[in-house]
């Protein structure tokens, strides 16, 4: 009886390992879908004043018009204060193995001390794949927003 139970436990354990291996090796969403989902979640979080999901999307070397935007703490404070409402009009991205570029009109509305509302005719969003972890232990590659190019007049109006 004990042998049957032991064999059953081994088979169950083996099936669990097999299911986990299958889950981890299954093809995931396309790069375009991953970029869109991350950007949509970041936009939603920004509108609600939750900086965590926005910061998750940003690369450590994130720049706007070749200027560094400050510390993550400064960005988080700006998101909580301004609660940016961003609307992307064209989700098409030119994707290569390690980079992706999206050029689109964007509507931006900021609240609070940085109150600002405009439709920016041509915003260039540059993404790149960076290393990260899934569930804190599994190495993975994720898309991060690396650079944003916006019209200079918008930067002047915001005082950045």
N, C-alpha and C positions, 0 to 999 in steps of 0.2 A: 504494500500500500504506500509506504514511504517513497519507494522508487518511482511509482506512478506520479505521485505528487511532485517529486523533484523534477521528473521529466516534463511535467506540465508547466512548472515554473520556468524551466529553461526555455521551453517552446514559447511561452508568453513573453519572456524577456527578449528572445531572438526576434519575435514578431514586432515587438515595440521598437527595437533597434532598427529593424528593416523599415518600419513605417517612418521613423525619424529620418533615416537616410533618404528615403524616397521624397519626403517633404522638403528636405534641404536641397535636393538636387533637381527638383521640379523647375521647369522654366517659369520665370516670373513674368511680370508685366513688361511691356516694351519700354524702352528708354523714354519715348515721348509721353507715355502714360505716367511713368514714375515722376518725370519732371512736372507734368501738369498737376498730379495729385499733391506733390510737395508744395508747389506754388499756391494751389487753392487752399490748402490747410494753413499755410503761412498768412495768406490774405485774410482768411477767416479769423485767425488768432489775432492778427494786428487790429482788425476792426473791433474786436472785443477787448483790446488792451492787454492781451496775454503775450508777453514777449518771448516766452520759451520756445514756442513752435516757430516763431520768426527767426530766432537766433539759430535754431537747428538747421535752417536752410542756408544760412550765411557761411561762406568760407572764412577761414581765419584771416585770409588776405583780401577781404571784401573791400572794394573801392567804388566810389561814385565819381565819375569823370576823372579818374586817375588820382583822386584824393582819398586818403584813409578817412574813415568816418568816426574814429575814436574807439574807445573801449566798448566792450559788450555791455558794460554797465550803463554807459551813456546812451547806447542804442536802445537798451531795455527801458530806460527812463523816458526817452522820446516816444517810444511806442505806447507806453502807459499814458503819457500826457496827451499825445496827438490822436491816438486811436485811428490810424490811417485807414481810409476806405479806398481801396485800389481796385480798378476794373480794367482787366486786360481784354482788348478787343480781338486780337489775332493770336491764337495759340500755336500756330505753326512754328516749328523749330527746325533749324538745320543741324542735324545731329551727326557727329562722327564718333569714333571709338571712345575718345576721352573728353570731348568738348561738345557743347551745344550752344547755338546762338538763336535768340528769338528777337525779331525786330517788330514792334507793334505800337499802335497808338495806345495810350494808357490814360485813364481818368483817375485823378488823385484828389482826395479831399482829406485835409488835416483839420483837427479841432484844437481847441485850447490856445496856448500862447503862440503856436506856430500856424494859426488858422490860414488855410491856403486851399484854393480849389482851382483846378485847371485840367484841361485836356492836352496832354503832351502828344504831339503828332507822331513823333518817332522816338521810341525808347528802345535801347539795345540792351538786352539781358544776356549775359554770358555765363554759362554754367560749365562746370568741369567735374569729372569724377574724382572723388577723394576717398581715402580709406576711412573706414569707421567700423563699428561693431553693431551686431544685431543681438538683442537680449543680453547686452553687456559682455558677451564672450565670443560670439561667432563673428570672425572677420568678414567684412563685406565692403563693397564699393557703393557709394551713394553720390547722387548729384547734389552739388552745392552751388549756390549763386556766388560767382566770383567777382563779377564786375557789372556795373550798370552805367550806361551812358545816357544822359538826359540833356535836353537843350540848356545851354548856359543861362538863358534868361530865367529859367525855373530855379536854378541854383542861386542866382542873385536875389530873386524875390523871396526865397526862404532864408537868406542870410547865412548860407552854409559856406 
